[in-house]
Amino acid sequence: MRHLATFALIASAAFMPVSASAESRTLTLQNSTSHMIVKFFATPEGGGKRVELLNKKGLWAGKSRKLTINDSSDACVFTTRAVFEDDSFYDVSNKIDLCESDEYEIEE
């Protein structure tokens, strides 16, 4: 009987919800330029792993896409870089705070 109770505890723990706030944040990126964005990088403020968010699926001019940052940190503030189809790039001068807003627009 004790083994059955132990199994029930382990099985119920496996289905408990896990908080995703510390590991994943979402951002809706709006490309309001006339060029396709081919890569979009985000780096947590203060250092950490730089993550490419478009996953080799560019973002056409005038379009938006919901992106997910899964970097195992609980950072809210990120520096970003957008790379365009002509290899030019756009560095965000003001850092993006995903705890304040989950939308960002890149304009010309």
N, C-alpha and C positions, 0 to 999 in steps of 0.2 A: 504494500500500500504506500510506503514511503517513496518508492521509486516512481509511482504514478503521480504523486503530489509534486515531486521534483521535476518530472517531465512537464507537468502542467505549468509550473512556474517558468521554466525555460521557454516553453512554447508561447506563453503569453508575453514574455519579454521580447520575443522576436517580432511581435506584431505591434509593439508600442510605437507611437509616432515619435519621430526624431526631428528635432528642430533643424531647419535648413538655413536659418538666418546667418549662422556663422560661416557657412560654406558657399552659399550661392546667393547672388543678387542679380536682378534683372535690370536691363536698360533698354529703352526704345531709342534707337538711333535713327534720326531723320537726316537724309542726305539732300540738302537744299542747294546743292551745287549743280553745275552742268557736266560734271565728270563722275565716272564710276569709282567708288571706293573699293579697292581690291583687298586691303587689309586694314583692320582696326585693332590696335593694341591698347591694353589697359594694364597699368602697374600700380599696386597699392602705394599710397603716400608713405614715405619713410623707408621704402625698399620692399623687396619681395619679388616674386616671380612675375615677369611680364607675360601676359596671356594674349594670344591672338584670338579675337572673338568671331570673326566672320567665317572661319573654318573653310577657307578657299572657295567661298561662295559669294563673291563681290556684292556690293549694294549699288544698284543702278541710281543714276541721277533722278532726283524727285521722289524716291521711294524711301520707305522706312522699314525697319526690322527690329523685332524684339531679340535682344542678345542676353545670354546668361553668363555670368562670371562665376566659375567654380575654381577658386584658388586656395581653399582651405584656410583662409584668413577671415577675420571678422572686420576687416577694414571697410570704411564707408567712403573714404576719399581716395580718388584715383587720378593719376595723370594719364593722358591718352595721346595716341598718335594715329592719324588716318593717313593711309598711303593710297594715292590715286593711280589710275590706269597709266598715266604718263610718268610714273615714278616720282612725282612731286609729293610732298607730304604736308600735313597740317598738324601742328602740335597745339594742344589746348593750353592757352596761357593761364586760364583760371582752372583750377582743379575741379573735377566733377565729384560732388558729394551725393552718393546714391542713397544715403539715409534721408536727404532733403528732397530729392527729386529723382524719378526714374526715367526721365526723358532728356535727350540731348540732341540739339540740331546743329549741323555743320553748314555754314553759309559761305558764299563767296564774298 
